[in-house]
Amino acid sequence: MDKIIDLTYLKEISGGDEDFEKELMETFINQAPQFIDTLMLLLKERKYPEMTPVAHKFKSSLTVFGMYLIYEKILKVESDTRVGNDLVDLPILLEEIKNLVERAIEELRVELKSR
């Protein structure tokens, strides 16, 4: 199974500061589930326009950790909820994102333990 995370950009912006890297990883591990839960709740309540800014905010975290597969899916959520397209596909898309984020969090936990 391919890795979800690529820490190249994180290492670049940290300048080798491992404490900074660990702090960002821990922040993602703690905050990512909240983003997913918020998106799922808004989906359940059919508050599609409110999903757009949540998805937008989540994108920057994904870039830092090289989570490009998740980034592309979140970008689709952001775009679709902004213009009201493909809303019927949102439950499947969000479930895919949730599963990928869970894998990414596990990879980050492994990375943290190895430091």
N, C-alpha and C positions, 0 to 999 in steps of 0.2 A: 504494500500500500504506500502510495506516495505521501511525502510529508506535506502538511498544510502550511507550515511556517517556513520562512526564509529570513534569517536574522541579518543578512548582509546590510540592509539599510539601517537597521537598529545600531549595528556596530559602527557604521559610518557616522551617524549623527551623535553617537555617544562619545566618539573619540577614544574608545577603549575604556571608558569609565564603567566598570562592571556594576558598581553600586547603582548608578543611574539606570543601567540596563535592567537590573533586578527590580528596581522600583517600577519601571514601566511595565515589565512582565506581570508583576503582582497586581498592578492597577488594572491591567487588561483582564486578568483572571477573575478579579473581583467585580469588574464593571460589565463585562461582556454579557453575562447571564441576565443582567438587568435590562440591557438593550433588547435582548431577545424576548424576554418576558413582556416588556412594554410593547414591542411590535406584535406579539401574539395576542395580547389583550386588545390592542387597537383593532386588529384584524377581527377578533371575535365580536367586537362592538361595531364593526363596519365603519370605523372612523378612518377611512383611507387617507384623506388629506393630512391627518395628524401623523400618519406614518412617515410622510416625506421628510420632515426635519429630523426625525429620530434616525432614519436610515442614513441621511446625509451626515449627521454627527458621528455615526459609527464608522463611516468610511475611513476617516483619518487614522483611527487606531489600526485598521486592517493594513493600511499602507506601511506603517512603521514596522510591522512584523512580517511583511511580504506575503500576506494572506490574499494573493491575487484571485484565487478561485472564489473565495467568499466575497471579495471586493466586487467582482463582476456580478454576482448574484444580488448583493445589496444595492448596487447601482441600478439594477433592473427593478428592484422594489421601489427605490426612490423615483425612478422615471415613471413607472407604471402608476404609482399612487399619485404622482403629480398631475398626470394627464388623464387618469381613469382608464387606462388600457390594461387588458389581460388580468383583470382583478380576479377572475375565476381561478387563475393559476396561482394566486398568492399563497393559499394554504400549503400547497406542495412545495413552492419555492421557499417559504419560511421554514418548513420542516427540514428541507435540505440544508439551509443555512444553520439552523439549530444543531443539526448533527455534525456539520463541519466545524462549527465553533466549539462544540464539545471536544472534538478531536484536537483542535488547535490548542485548547486549554490544557489538555493532557500532555501535548508535546511541550508546551511552555513549562508545565510542572516538572517534567523530566529534565528539561534544560536547567531549571532552577536548582534541582537536586544535584546536577553534575558540576555545579560551580562551588 
